[in-house]
Amino acid sequence: MSAMIQIKNLRKEFGPIVAVDGVSFDTPKGEVLGFLGPNGAGKSTTMKMVTGFLPPTAGTAVVCGHDVLKDPIAVKASLGYLPEGAPLYGDMTPEGLYKFIAQVRGIPRPRRASAIDRVKSLVKLEGVMRQPIETLSKGYKRRVGLGQAILHDPPVLLLDEPTDGLDPNQKHDVRRLINEMAQEKAIILSTHILEEVDAVCTRAIVIARGRIVADGTPAELQARSVRHNAVRLRVRASADAVESELKQIATVAGVEREASANGVARCLVLAKPGAVIAGDVAGRVRAKGWAVEELVVEPGRLDDVFRDLTMSPSAGSRS
């Protein structure tokens, strides 16, 4: 599958500060790529270079076959961009803004009304289309910003924190819309909200200190968690006895005891790398005759992996 977005060794320097340092990746049609990192990692700067808003110090980006340095107008025509903070013209109404954007984007006059109606429905703005944007809530402003990005139905979307400021229901609606649009587009979603990855992303890249430190599917990243394949256990037995017995299992890396009460022991049983321990743990529980109240296999926690990758002193260093 050919890439619709190609990021090639992008680098951005602001004086002595290197904000983005040799970032490269491709994104094909049908992929929702989560671009993850803590604040200041270089996510927004990378997005701005792809759009042509910021010139790279080195490297380039190619969008739908157009190089951002050689053909920036074609790049801009091929993508929709939701910037961080959704900067908008506060004295305009959503309706006025969309008419302006439709004209700027070159949407033929006979199609402008239907394009605006389509977007108004998609981002659920029916009740505020003639209300000044500056009077809207943060969530509504974010939805107005998303609407302008998709008004011309571009093949590529760059969305910087698209659910920032939205309530849970609005987040659900936007995530559903992203999933629907992804079938026909390539989407990069920049965020530091890890729940976005599970909700919409088919792949995730983690960036720290301007460099890529991980690239894989959400499941592959979760598998790097110390809790991957761990077993959360709750049984009626002595906590000391449970810990002692489980530590004897060859595939068990350790046992983290949790609060126990009323004769019920609670713990998290950690697996050695690559080991699947659920069967071994269940077998030992049966052998000891402990009454089981809970035995659940943990898939791993993305927040553990994220912290390890972005807070480590070596995060972003070249190997």
NORFEN-V366826 format. One line per field, one symbol per residue. phi: phi as a letter, one per 40 degrees, with the letter a starting at -180 (. if undefined). psi: psi as a letter, one per 30 degrees, with the letter a starting at -180 (. if undefined). burial: # if it has 16 or more other ideal C-beta (glycine too) atoms within 10 Angstrom, else .. A space follows every 10 residues. Layout:
phi: ???
psi: ???
burial: ???
//
This chain:
phi: .cccbbbbfc bbbbgccccb bgcbabbccg bbccbbicdg chcccccccc cgcbcccaga bbbfgbcccc acccccccbb bbccgfcbcc cccdcccccc cccccgcddc bccccccccd ccbfbdcbcb bdcccccdcc cccccccccb dcfccbbbbc fcbcgccdcc ddcccccccc cccbbbbbbc abcccccccb ccabbbbafg bcbaaicdcc ccccccccgc bcbbbcaccc cccccccccc cccibbcbdb afgbcbabcc ccdgcbbdcc ccccccccgc ccbaabccch bccccdcccb bcdcdgccc
psi: kkkfkjkjhk kkkjbfkjek ihkklljlkf kjjkjkllkg fgeeeeeeee fgekkkelal kkjhfkkfef ieeeeefflk kjlkfikljf flleeeeeee eeeefgkkef feeeeeeeee eegigefgfg kkefflleee eeeeeeeffg eghlfkkjjj ifgkfkleee eeeeeeeeee fffglkkkjk lgjffeeeef kflkkkkkhg kkfkjaleee eeffkffkgl kkkjljlkee eeeeeeffke fkflkjklkk lhgkkklkjk klkfkjfeee eeeeeeefgk kkfkjkkkfl keeeeeeeef fkffkflk.
burial: ..######.# ##.....### #.#.###.#. ########.. ########## ##.#.#..## ####.#.#.. ##..###### ###..#.#.. .###..###. ##..#.#... .#..##..## .####..##. ..#..#..## ########## ##.####### ######...# #.###.##.. ##..###### ##.#.##.## #.######## ####...#.. ########## #####.#.#. .##.##..#. ###.#....# ....###### #.....##.# #..##....# .......### ##..##.### ....##...
//
